Amino acid sequence: MKVIRHIGSLAFVLGLFVAVFVGVPWALIVSQDPVVPWWLRIAVFCLLGGILLVLITVALEQKTSKTSAKAPLGAESDRSVLLLNSTTVPGREITEILGLVQGHTVFAIWLGKDLSALVRLILGGELTEYTEMMGSARVTATNRMIAQAAEMGADAIINVRYMTTSVVGSAAELLAYGTAVKLSK
């Protein structure tokens, strides 16, 4: 179903760009001849058909399954660095504070997935395209933070926090940060 939705999104995007960037200039140049060429007809059908295909697949997906529990997207890159959102490590003593570590990324989804999310926004339900995007961004930022801590020789990162902001359109920035520390053995 996801593949069909992506095909519909791609057809919409291609139809939209051909109709706007080729069809409109063509209509301005040849405004006396009312005959619509075959390529412009195909572009309009792709645009409308793509929207219809996305609408149908999203509606079918929502009807077949309300929610789907998926496994987390990826794992941390270095398991030797412990991540905690508290200021202490139970059973271990912090021997040295190495400093602030951070991981940063900006993710965006392409226009076709944005169209699918817009349809879901209208019909209701989870915006899985954005959920997947933010999950990937979280894993990337976390892995970059862990790599920075590992370079410093840290045993753990305490007081881990995540911050997100909207950059532009469907692009989102995610910052993971914490304090790199050395622990007693």
MDTraj code that builds the backbone (N, CA, C; nanometers):
import mdtraj as md
import numpy as np

residues = "MET LYS VAL ILE ARG HIS ILE GLY SER LEU ALA PHE VAL LEU GLY LEU PHE VAL ALA VAL PHE VAL GLY VAL PRO TRP ALA LEU ILE VAL SER GLN ASP PRO VAL VAL PRO TRP TRP LEU ARG ILE ALA VAL PHE CYS LEU LEU GLY GLY ILE LEU LEU VAL LEU ILE THR VAL ALA LEU GLU GLN LYS THR SER LYS THR SER ALA LYS ALA PRO LEU GLY ALA GLU SER ASP ARG SER VAL LEU LEU LEU ASN SER THR THR VAL PRO GLY ARG GLU ILE THR GLU ILE LEU GLY LEU VAL GLN GLY HIS THR VAL PHE ALA ILE TRP LEU GLY LYS ASP LEU SER ALA LEU VAL ARG LEU ILE LEU GLY GLY GLU LEU THR GLU TYR THR GLU MET MET GLY SER ALA ARG VAL THR ALA THR ASN ARG MET ILE ALA GLN ALA ALA GLU MET GLY ALA ASP ALA ILE ILE ASN VAL ARG TYR MET THR THR SER VAL VAL GLY SER ALA ALA GLU LEU LEU ALA TYR GLY THR ALA VAL LYS LEU SER LYS".split()
xyz = np.array([
    [0.0829, -0.1188, 0.0000],
    [0.0000, 0.0000, 0.0000],
    [0.0876, 0.1255, 0.0000],
    [0.1987, 0.1171, 0.0735],
    [0.2897, 0.2313, 0.0819],
    [0.3506, 0.2626, -0.0549],
    [0.3828, 0.1571, -0.1311],
    [0.4415, 0.1761, -0.2642],
    [0.3405, 0.2438, -0.3568],
    [0.2159, 0.2011, -0.3496],
    [0.1120, 0.2618, -0.4333],
    [0.0942, 0.4088, -0.3967],
    [0.0974, 0.4388, -0.2676],
    [0.0850, 0.5773, -0.2240],
    [0.2023, 0.6612, -0.2741],
    [0.3229, 0.6042, -0.2718],
    [0.4400, 0.6773, -0.3224],
    [0.4296, 0.7005, -0.4735],
    [0.3774, 0.6020, -0.5455],
    [0.3575, 0.6184, -0.6901],
    [0.2572, 0.7312, -0.7151],
    [0.1485, 0.7330, -0.6380],
    [0.0502, 0.8407, -0.6508],
    [0.1100, 0.9758, -0.6190],
    [0.1927, 0.9815, -0.5137],
    [0.2586, 1.1077, -0.4776],
    [0.3520, 1.1546, -0.5879],
    [0.4274, 1.0609, -0.6461],
    [0.5197, 1.0942, -0.7547],
    [0.4429, 1.1421, -0.8774],
    [0.3319, 1.0749, -0.9109],
    [0.2499, 1.1172, -1.0248],
    [0.1961, 1.2576, -1.0019],
    [0.1525, 1.2864, -0.8801],
    [0.1028, 1.4204, -0.8472],
    [0.2109, 1.5253, -0.8669],
    [0.3282, 1.5002, -0.8119],
    [0.4372, 1.5975, -0.8200],
    [0.4791, 1.6206, -0.9648],
    [0.4947, 1.5124, -1.0427],
    [0.5330, 1.5272, -1.1831],
    [0.4255, 1.6016, -1.2622],
    [0.2987, 1.5644, -1.2409],
    [0.1890, 1.6322, -1.3098],
    [0.1825, 1.7794, -1.2747],
    [0.2031, 1.8101, -1.1469],
    [0.1992, 1.9486, -1.1017],
    [0.3093, 2.0314, -1.1678],
    [0.4318, 1.9796, -1.1675],
    [0.5424, 2.0545, -1.2255],
    [0.5287, 2.0714, -1.3769],
    [0.4841, 1.9682, -1.4466],
    [0.4649, 1.9812, -1.5920],
    [0.3537, 2.0805, -1.6220],
    [0.2420, 2.0705, -1.5485],
    [0.1300, 2.1622, -1.5734],
    [0.1680, 2.3071, -1.5443],
    [0.2413, 2.3297, -1.4358],
    [0.2739, 2.4665, -1.3970],
    [0.3899, 2.5231, -1.4780],
    [0.5000, 2.4485, -1.4883],
    [0.6208, 2.5038, -1.5480],
    [0.6308, 2.4855, -1.6989],
    [0.5497, 2.3968, -1.7571],
    [0.5492, 2.3794, -1.9024],
    [0.4139, 2.4206, -1.9596],
    [0.3061, 2.3773, -1.8961],
    [0.1725, 2.4043, -1.9471],
    [0.1344, 2.5505, -1.9449],
    [0.1631, 2.6198, -1.8360],
    [0.1272, 2.7620, -1.8265],
    [0.2054, 2.8447, -1.9287],
    [0.3381, 2.8293, -1.9406],
    [0.4079, 2.9059, -2.0458],
    [0.3579, 2.8701, -2.1861],
    [0.3285, 2.7429, -2.2095],
    [0.2755, 2.7019, -2.3407],
    [0.1427, 2.7718, -2.3679],
    [0.0535, 2.7776, -2.2688],
    [-0.0763, 2.8419, -2.2861],
    [-0.0605, 2.9911, -2.3130],
    [0.0379, 3.0555, -2.2530],
    [0.0610, 3.1980, -2.2763],
    [0.1144, 3.2253, -2.4164],
    [0.1974, 3.1346, -2.4655],
    [0.2563, 3.1527, -2.5992],
    [0.1539, 3.1209, -2.7083],
    [0.0793, 3.0148, -2.6899],
    [-0.0143, 2.9674, -2.7925],
    [-0.1572, 2.9912, -2.7451],
    [-0.1885, 3.1097, -2.7042],
    [-0.3202, 3.1377, -2.6463],
    [-0.4326, 3.1415, -2.7497],
    [-0.4024, 3.1568, -2.8781],
    [-0.5070, 3.1603, -2.9798],
    [-0.5571, 3.0210, -3.0166],
    [-0.4751, 2.9185, -3.0015],
    [-0.5133, 2.7816, -3.0386],
    [-0.5694, 2.7111, -2.9159],
    [-0.7025, 2.6845, -2.9106],
    [-0.7624, 2.6272, -2.7901],
    [-0.7391, 2.4769, -2.7731],
    [-0.6752, 2.4104, -2.8673],
    [-0.6530, 2.2663, -2.8578],
    [-0.5474, 2.2378, -2.7507],
    [-0.5832, 2.1524, -2.6544],
    [-0.4906, 2.1162, -2.5475],
    [-0.4071, 1.9971, -2.5946],
    [-0.2740, 2.0093, -2.5899],
    [-0.1888, 1.8998, -2.6377],
    [-0.1968, 1.7766, -2.5466],
    [-0.1586, 1.6621, -2.6015],
    [-0.1659, 1.5346, -2.5298],
    [-0.0817, 1.5350, -2.4035],
    [0.0364, 1.5972, -2.4061],
    [0.1255, 1.5945, -2.2900],
    [0.0693, 1.6749, -2.1735],
    [-0.0047, 1.7811, -2.2040],
    [-0.0660, 1.8586, -2.0972],
    [-0.1851, 1.7837, -2.0376],
    [-0.2571, 1.7114, -2.1221],
    [-0.3678, 1.6283, -2.0717],
    [-0.3147, 1.5201, -1.9774],
    [-0.2054, 1.4571, -2.0176],
    [-0.1451, 1.3529, -1.9331],
    [-0.0989, 1.4122, -1.8007],
    [-0.0394, 1.5312, -1.8048],
    [0.0081, 1.5963, -1.6816],
    [-0.1084, 1.6244, -1.5871],
    [-0.2190, 1.6731, -1.6401],
    [-0.3360, 1.7011, -1.5563],
    [-0.3935, 1.5725, -1.4995],
    [-0.3999, 1.4664, -1.5810],
    [-0.4494, 1.3377, -1.5309],
    [-0.3564, 1.2807, -1.4233],
    [-0.2258, 1.2970, -1.4400],
    [-0.1314, 1.2525, -1.3368],
    [-0.1525, 1.3302, -1.2077],
    [-0.1708, 1.4603, -1.2198],
    [-0.1923, 1.5447, -1.1026],
    [-0.3178, 1.5005, -1.0281],
    [-0.4298, 1.4902, -1.0983],
    [-0.5560, 1.4507, -1.0351],
    [-0.5553, 1.3038, -0.9917],
    [-0.5009, 1.2166, -1.0769],
    [-0.4930, 1.0749, -1.0427],
    [-0.4027, 1.0491, -0.9243],
    [-0.2936, 1.1243, -0.9156],
    [-0.2027, 1.1096, -0.8026],
    [-0.2697, 1.1460, -0.6712],
    [-0.3441, 1.2564, -0.6715],
    [-0.4166, 1.2963, -0.5506],
    [-0.5183, 1.1890, -0.5129],
    [-0.5923, 1.1397, -0.6128],
    [-0.6935, 1.0361, -0.5877],
    [-0.6298, 0.9088, -0.5329],
    [-0.5173, 0.8681, -0.5903],
    [-0.4479, 0.7471, -0.5446],
    [-0.4010, 0.7624, -0.4005],
    [-0.3464, 0.8782, -0.3659],
    [-0.3023, 0.9021, -0.2285],
    [-0.4217, 0.8993, -0.1335],
    [-0.5312, 0.9647, -0.1716],
    [-0.6520, 0.9656, -0.0879],
    [-0.7036, 0.8237, -0.0625],
    [-0.7097, 0.7440, -0.1663],
    [-0.7615, 0.6070, -0.1538],
    [-0.6710, 0.5215, -0.0664],
    [-0.5391, 0.5271, -0.0892],
    [-0.4486, 0.4421, -0.0107],
    [-0.4458, 0.4827, 0.1361],
    [-0.4489, 0.6129, 0.1633],
    [-0.4493, 0.6575, 0.3030],
    [-0.5786, 0.6133, 0.3711],
    [-0.6918, 0.6267, 0.3013],
    [-0.8198, 0.5838, 0.3584],
    [-0.8207, 0.4338, 0.3845],
    [-0.7672, 0.3540, 0.2919],
    [-0.7613, 0.2088, 0.3110],
    [-0.6680, 0.1710, 0.4258],
    [-0.5540, 0.2380, 0.4352],
    [-0.4615, 0.2101, 0.5447],
    [-0.5247, 0.2401, 0.6796],
    [-0.5979, 0.3500, 0.6876],
    [-0.6629, 0.3858, 0.8134],
    [-0.7746, 0.2890, 0.8477],
    [-0.8417, 0.2383, 0.7467],
    [-0.9518, 0.1453, 0.7705],
    [-0.9006, 0.0090, 0.8159],
    [-0.7917, -0.0393, 0.7563],
    [-0.7404, -0.1726, 0.7891],
    [-0.6718, -0.1790, 0.9245],
    [-0.5992, -0.0746, 0.9578],
    [-0.5313, -0.0766, 1.0884],
    [-0.5309, 0.0618, 1.1491],
    [-0.5837, 0.0714, 1.2678],
    [-0.5898, 0.2011, 1.3365],
    [-0.4513, 0.2421, 1.3844],
    [-0.3818, 0.1527, 1.4479],
    [-0.2464, 0.1828, 1.4939],
    [-0.1579, 0.0622, 1.4693],
    [-0.0321, 0.0878, 1.4487],
    [0.0644, -0.0209, 1.4321],
    [0.1838, 0.0072, 1.5217],
    [0.2121, -0.0888, 1.6072],
    [0.3259, -0.0727, 1.6982],
    [0.4507, -0.1174, 1.6254],
    [0.5400, -0.0232, 1.5993],
    [0.6642, -0.0541, 1.5287],
    [0.7806, -0.0505, 1.6267],
    [0.8836, -0.1250, 1.5931],
    [1.0053, -0.1240, 1.6736],
    [1.0753, 0.0103, 1.6559],
    [1.1552, 0.0507, 1.7529],
    [1.2279, 0.1770, 1.7405],
    [1.3171, 0.1778, 1.6169],
    [1.3368, 0.2950, 1.5582],
    [1.4163, 0.3091, 1.4375],
    [1.5653, 0.3101, 1.4716],
    [1.6293, 0.1969, 1.4575],
    [1.7731, 0.1914, 1.4778],
    [1.8139, 0.1842, 1.6238],
    [1.9410, 0.1623, 1.6436],
    [1.9953, 0.1538, 1.7794],
    [2.1122, 0.2494, 1.7917],
    [2.1515, 0.2735, 1.9122],
    [2.2633, 0.3631, 1.9351],
    [2.3899, 0.3043, 1.8735],
    [2.4799, 0.3936, 1.8319],
    [2.5991, 0.3491, 1.7602],
    [2.7037, 0.2884, 1.8516],
    [2.7093, 0.3274, 1.9779],
    [2.8144, 0.2810, 2.0677],
    [2.7509, 0.2477, 2.2024],
    [2.7334, 0.1198, 2.2302],
    [2.6673, 0.0769, 2.3540],
    [2.7554, 0.0948, 2.4770],
    [2.8835, 0.1260, 2.4581],
    [2.9713, 0.1427, 2.5738],
    [2.9459, 0.2755, 2.6448],
    [2.8776, 0.3681, 2.5805],
    [2.8436, 0.4960, 2.6434],
    [2.6991, 0.4871, 2.6910],
    [2.6815, 0.4995, 2.8208],
    [2.5506, 0.4900, 2.8837],
    [2.4762, 0.6230, 2.8708],
    [2.3472, 0.6176, 2.8369],
    [2.2653, 0.7388, 2.8262],
    [2.1642, 0.7424, 2.9392],
    [2.1582, 0.8548, 3.0096],
    [2.0618, 0.8722, 3.1187],
    [2.0038, 1.0122, 3.1131],
    [1.8766, 1.0241, 3.1498],
    [1.8192, 1.1585, 3.1567],
    [1.8173, 1.2110, 3.2999],
    [1.8850, 1.1420, 3.3893],
    [1.8971, 1.1874, 3.5282],
    [2.0359, 1.2477, 3.5491],
    [2.0551, 1.3095, 3.6642],
    [2.1837, 1.3731, 3.6925],
    [2.2809, 1.2810, 3.7653],
    [2.2351, 1.1611, 3.8026],
    [2.3212, 1.0637, 3.8699],
    [2.3087, 0.9291, 3.8009],
    [2.4076, 0.8432, 3.8271],
    [2.4056, 0.7068, 3.7749],
    [2.3918, 0.6125, 3.8941],
    [2.2819, 0.5420, 3.9065],
    [2.2615, 0.4532, 4.0221],
    [2.3726, 0.3488, 4.0342],
    [2.4288, 0.3377, 4.1522],
    [2.5327, 0.2378, 4.1786],
    [2.6714, 0.2762, 4.1312],
    [2.6859, 0.3894, 4.0677],
    [2.8168, 0.4342, 4.0180],
    [2.8395, 0.5781, 4.0615],
    [2.9652, 0.6129, 4.0785],
    [3.0002, 0.7490, 4.1183],
    [3.0603, 0.8221, 3.9984],
    [3.0226, 0.9462, 3.9801],
    [3.0794, 1.0282, 3.8732],
    [3.2141, 1.0801, 3.9216],
    [3.3206, 1.0425, 3.8505],
    [3.4558, 1.0816, 3.8915],
    [3.5038, 1.2069, 3.8204],
    [3.4517, 1.2311, 3.6995],
    [3.4974, 1.3485, 3.6245],
    [3.3874, 1.3930, 3.5279],
    [3.3654, 1.5227, 3.5231],
    [3.2715, 1.5787, 3.4259],
    [3.3539, 1.6273, 3.3068],
    [3.3262, 1.5690, 3.1899],
    [3.4042, 1.6020, 3.0708],
    [3.3478, 1.7221, 2.9944],
    [3.2200, 1.7487, 3.0112],
    [3.1613, 1.8654, 2.9452],
    [3.0384, 1.8320, 2.8630],
    [2.9865, 1.9343, 2.7992],
    [2.8659, 1.9238, 2.7182],
    [2.8955, 1.8508, 2.5876],
    [2.8073, 1.7585, 2.5518],
    [2.8138, 1.6918, 2.4215],
    [2.6794, 1.7117, 2.3530],
    [2.6834, 1.7163, 2.2205],
    [2.5595, 1.7374, 2.1478],
    [2.5630, 1.6701, 2.0119],
    [2.4457, 1.6396, 1.9633],
    [2.4280, 1.5873, 1.8285],
    [2.3166, 1.6681, 1.7650],
    [2.3332, 1.7006, 1.6383],
    [2.2414, 1.7927, 1.5738],
    [2.2114, 1.7434, 1.4331],
    [2.0864, 1.7588, 1.3889],
    [2.0505, 1.7259, 1.2514],
    [1.9263, 1.8038, 1.2110],
    [1.9111, 1.8227, 1.0814],
    [1.7903, 1.8823, 1.0239],
    [1.7389, 1.7841, 0.9198],
    [1.6144, 1.7396, 0.9364],
    [1.5528, 1.6438, 0.8456],
    [1.4341, 1.7073, 0.7758],
    [1.4039, 1.6610, 0.6555],
    [1.2844, 1.7039, 0.5830],
    [1.2307, 1.5846, 0.5056],
    [1.1027, 1.5925, 0.4712],
    [1.0432, 1.4897, 0.3858],
    [1.0125, 1.5532, 0.2512],
    [1.0088, 1.4719, 0.1482],
    [0.9857, 1.5256, 0.0150],
    [0.8372, 1.5564, -0.0050],
    [0.8067, 1.6319, -0.1070],
    [0.6726, 1.6834, -0.1319],
    [0.5671, 1.5739, -0.1407],
    [0.6029, 1.4582, -0.1960],
    [0.5065, 1.3485, -0.2062],
    [0.4607, 1.2981, -0.0703],
    [0.5547, 1.2811, 0.0225],
    [0.5181, 1.2386, 0.1578],
    [0.4436, 1.3493, 0.2305],
    [0.4787, 1.4733, 0.1996],
    [0.4093, 1.5863, 0.2590],
    [0.2624, 1.5868, 0.2161],
    [0.2360, 1.5499, 0.0906],
    [0.0992, 1.5398, 0.0411],
    [0.0232, 1.4315, 0.1172],
    [0.0873, 1.3160, 0.1384],
    [0.0239, 1.2073, 0.2141],
    [-0.0092, 1.2521, 0.3561],
    [0.0817, 1.3252, 0.4170],
    [0.0586, 1.3742, 0.5533],
    [-0.0553, 1.4759, 0.5555],
    [-0.0654, 1.5580, 0.4517],
    [-0.1737, 1.6558, 0.4436],
    [-0.3090, 1.5860, 0.4349],
    [-0.3142, 1.4774, 0.3588],
    [-0.4389, 1.4008, 0.3480],
    [-0.4748, 1.3422, 0.4841],
    [-0.3751, 1.2884, 0.5552],
    [-0.4011, 1.2335, 0.6886],
    [-0.4457, 1.3425, 0.7861],
    [-0.3917, 1.4615, 0.7685],
    [-0.4305, 1.5732, 0.8531],
    [-0.5792, 1.6041, 0.8345],
    [-0.6264, 1.5912, 0.7127],
    [-0.7679, 1.6167, 0.6830],
    [-0.8555, 1.5019, 0.7329],
    [-0.8133, 1.3779, 0.7063],
    [-0.8932, 1.2608, 0.7423],
    [-0.8761, 1.2183, 0.8878],
    [-0.7691, 1.2609, 0.9499],
    [-0.7407, 1.2203, 1.0876],
    [-0.6483, 1.1010, 1.0911],
    [-0.5833, 1.0814, 1.2031],
    [-0.4922, 0.9685, 1.2209],
    [-0.3493, 1.0154, 1.2409],
    [-0.2621, 0.9193, 1.2683],
    [-0.1211, 0.9505, 1.2922],
    [-0.0539, 0.9930, 1.1627],
    [0.0264, 1.0949, 1.1695],
    [0.1040, 1.1412, 1.0550],
    [0.2338, 1.0605, 1.0502],
    [0.2231, 0.9375, 0.9964],
    [0.3358, 0.8442, 1.0011],
    [0.4588, 0.8957, 0.9278],
    [0.4389, 0.9766, 0.8237],
    [0.5527, 1.0312, 0.7505],
    [0.6384, 1.1186, 0.8413],
    [0.5739, 1.2001, 0.9227],
    [0.6481, 1.2862, 1.0153],
    [0.7016, 1.2073, 1.1343],
    [0.6271, 1.1057, 1.1784],
    [0.6746, 1.0207, 1.2880],
    [0.8041, 0.9517, 1.2477],
    [0.8069, 0.8964, 1.1255],
    [0.9280, 0.8303, 1.0758],
    [1.0424, 0.9296, 1.0610],
    [1.0118, 1.0491, 1.0096],
    [1.1149, 1.1513, 0.9916],
    [1.1765, 1.1898, 1.1260],
    [1.0917, 1.2159, 1.2264],
    [1.1430, 1.2575, 1.3566],
    [1.2164, 1.1424, 1.4266],
    [1.1711, 1.0191, 1.4072],
    [1.2417, 0.9037, 1.4637],
    [1.3817, 0.8910, 1.4054],
    [1.3921, 0.9061, 1.2734],
    [1.5238, 0.9009, 1.2087],
    [1.6133, 1.0154, 1.2553],
    [1.5554, 1.1330, 1.2689],
    [1.6325, 1.2486, 1.3161],
    [1.6814, 1.2257, 1.4586],
    [1.5969, 1.1679, 1.5440],
    [1.6353, 1.1413, 1.6830],
    [1.7522, 1.0441, 1.6891],
    [1.7442, 0.9360, 1.6109],
    [1.8520, 0.8367, 1.6098],
    [1.9817, 0.8992, 1.5589],
    [1.9749, 0.9781, 1.4526],
    [2.0938, 1.0421, 1.3964],
    [2.1579, 1.1380, 1.4971],
    [2.0766, 1.2235, 1.5572],
    [2.1298, 1.3202, 1.6544],
    [2.1878, 1.2488, 1.7763],
    [2.1202, 1.1450, 1.8238],
    [2.1703, 1.0690, 1.9395],
    [2.3030, 1.0028, 1.9070],
    [2.3135, 0.9415, 1.7899],
    [2.4385, 0.8759, 1.7504],
    [2.5535, 0.9755, 1.7388],
    [2.5254, 1.0948, 1.6896],
    [2.6296, 1.1978, 1.6805],
    [2.6741, 1.2438, 1.8196],
    [2.5789, 1.2540, 1.9123],
    [2.6125, 1.2921, 2.0496],
    [2.6970, 1.1830, 2.1145],
    [2.6596, 1.0569, 2.0957],
    [2.7344, 0.9447, 2.1524],
    [2.8759, 0.9408, 2.0947],
    [2.8894, 0.9643, 1.9640],
    [3.0222, 0.9639, 1.9008],
    [3.1107, 1.0741, 1.9592],
    [3.0526, 1.1909, 1.9839],
    [3.1298, 1.3000, 2.0438],
    [3.1743, 1.2631, 2.1852],
    [3.0853, 1.1997, 2.2626],
    [3.1199, 1.1584, 2.3994],
    [3.2270, 1.0496, 2.3979],
    [3.2177, 0.9562, 2.3038],
    [3.3170, 0.8489, 2.2936],
    [3.4543, 0.9056, 2.2599],
    [3.4593, 1.0079, 2.1750],
    [3.5869, 1.0731, 2.1427],
    [3.6497, 1.1370, 2.2660],
    [3.5670, 1.1830, 2.3584],
    [3.6168, 1.2458, 2.4821],
    [3.6547, 1.1408, 2.5861],
    [3.6225, 1.0133, 2.5602],
    [3.6522, 0.9068, 2.6551],
    [3.5473, 0.8930, 2.7641],
    [3.4255, 0.9327, 2.7375],
    [3.3187, 0.9289, 2.8383],
    [3.2663, 0.7872, 2.8587],
    [3.2250, 0.7604, 2.9818],
    [3.1587, 0.6345, 3.0142],
    [3.0071, 0.6484, 3.0035],
    [2.9580, 0.7718, 3.0236],
    [2.8136, 0.7953, 3.0224],
    [2.7837, 0.9390, 2.9815],
    [2.6600, 0.9591, 2.9390],
    [2.6077, 1.0932, 2.9147],
    [2.4869, 1.1076, 3.0062],
    [2.4950, 1.2023, 3.0975],
    [2.3851, 1.2225, 3.1917],
    [2.3060, 1.3472, 3.1521],
    [2.1870, 1.3564, 3.2082],
    [2.0997, 1.4719, 3.1843],
    [2.0730, 1.4923, 3.0349],
    [2.0459, 1.3809, 2.9638],
    [2.0215, 1.3852, 2.8195],
    [1.8873, 1.4528, 2.7920],
    [1.8879, 1.5449, 2.6970],
    [1.7676, 1.6179, 2.6584],
    [1.7589, 1.6251, 2.5065],
    [1.6360, 1.6394, 2.4573],
    [1.6107, 1.6565, 2.3147],
    [1.5329, 1.7856, 2.2942],
    [1.5666, 1.8573, 2.1880],
    [1.4968, 1.9801, 2.1552],
    [1.4679, 1.9797, 2.0049],
    [1.3457, 2.0149, 1.9691],
    [1.3099, 2.0223, 1.8278],
    [1.2571, 2.1606, 1.7946],
    [1.2824, 2.2018, 1.6712],
    [1.2257, 2.3250, 1.6195],
    [1.1927, 2.3049, 1.4730],
    [1.0958, 2.3791, 1.4246],
    [1.0602, 2.3769, 1.2834],
    [1.1496, 2.4765, 1.2120],
    [1.2140, 2.4322, 1.1053],
    [1.3062, 2.5184, 1.0325],
    [1.2296, 2.5935, 0.9230],
    [1.1754, 2.5184, 0.8276],
    [1.0965, 2.5765, 0.7193],
    [1.0111, 2.4651, 0.6599],
    [0.8868, 2.4924, 0.6304],
    [0.7993, 2.3923, 0.5693],
    [0.7932, 2.2656, 0.6507],
    [0.8285, 2.1551, 0.5882],
    [0.8239, 2.0260, 0.6566],
    [0.9598, 1.9835, 0.7109],
    [1.0539, 2.0764, 0.7196],
    [1.1863, 2.0464, 0.7745],
    [1.1868, 2.0741, 0.9247],
    [1.2509, 1.9846, 0.9986],
    [1.2581, 2.0001, 1.1439],
    [1.4018, 1.9780, 1.1900],
    [1.4415, 2.0588, 1.2870],
    [1.5734, 2.0477, 1.3473],
    [1.5596, 1.9710, 1.4779],
    [1.6524, 1.8799, 1.5044],
    [1.6529, 1.8073, 1.6300],
    [1.7919, 1.8162, 1.6911],
    [1.7964, 1.8561, 1.8176],
    [1.9219, 1.8680, 1.8919],
    [1.9146, 1.7754, 2.0121],
    [2.0135, 1.6878, 2.0240],
    [2.0278, 1.6021, 2.1425],
    [2.1508, 1.6517, 2.2177],
    [2.1366, 1.6688, 2.3502],
    [2.2507, 1.7179, 2.4276],
    [2.2485, 1.6607, 2.5673],
    [2.3658, 1.6599, 2.6299],
    [2.3807, 1.6093, 2.7639],
    [2.5208, 1.6379, 2.8162],
    [2.5507, 1.5851, 2.9340],
    [2.6818, 1.6052, 2.9964],
    [2.7586, 1.4742, 2.9948],
    [2.8755, 1.4770, 2.9308],
    [2.9620, 1.3594, 2.9254],
    [3.0392, 1.3470, 3.0554],
    [3.0401, 1.2248, 3.1121],
    [3.1066, 1.2030, 3.2417],
    [3.1878, 1.0739, 3.2399],
    [3.2852, 1.0682, 3.3300],
    [3.3588, 0.9456, 3.3598],
    [3.2994, 0.8859, 3.4876],
    [3.2912, 0.7525, 3.4927],
    [3.2336, 0.6842, 3.6076],
    [3.3375, 0.6005, 3.6790],
    [3.3116, 0.5761, 3.8078],
    [3.3981, 0.4871, 3.8839],
    [3.3768, 0.3436, 3.8359],
    [3.4764, 0.2611, 3.8517],
    [3.4671, 0.1214, 3.8040],
    [3.3925, 0.0330, 3.8967],
])
top = md.Topology()
chain = top.add_chain()
for i, resn in enumerate(residues, 1):
    res = top.add_residue(resn, chain, resSeq=i)
    for name in ("N", "CA", "C"):
        top.add_atom(name, md.element.get_by_symbol(name[0]), res)
traj = md.Trajectory(xyz[None], top)
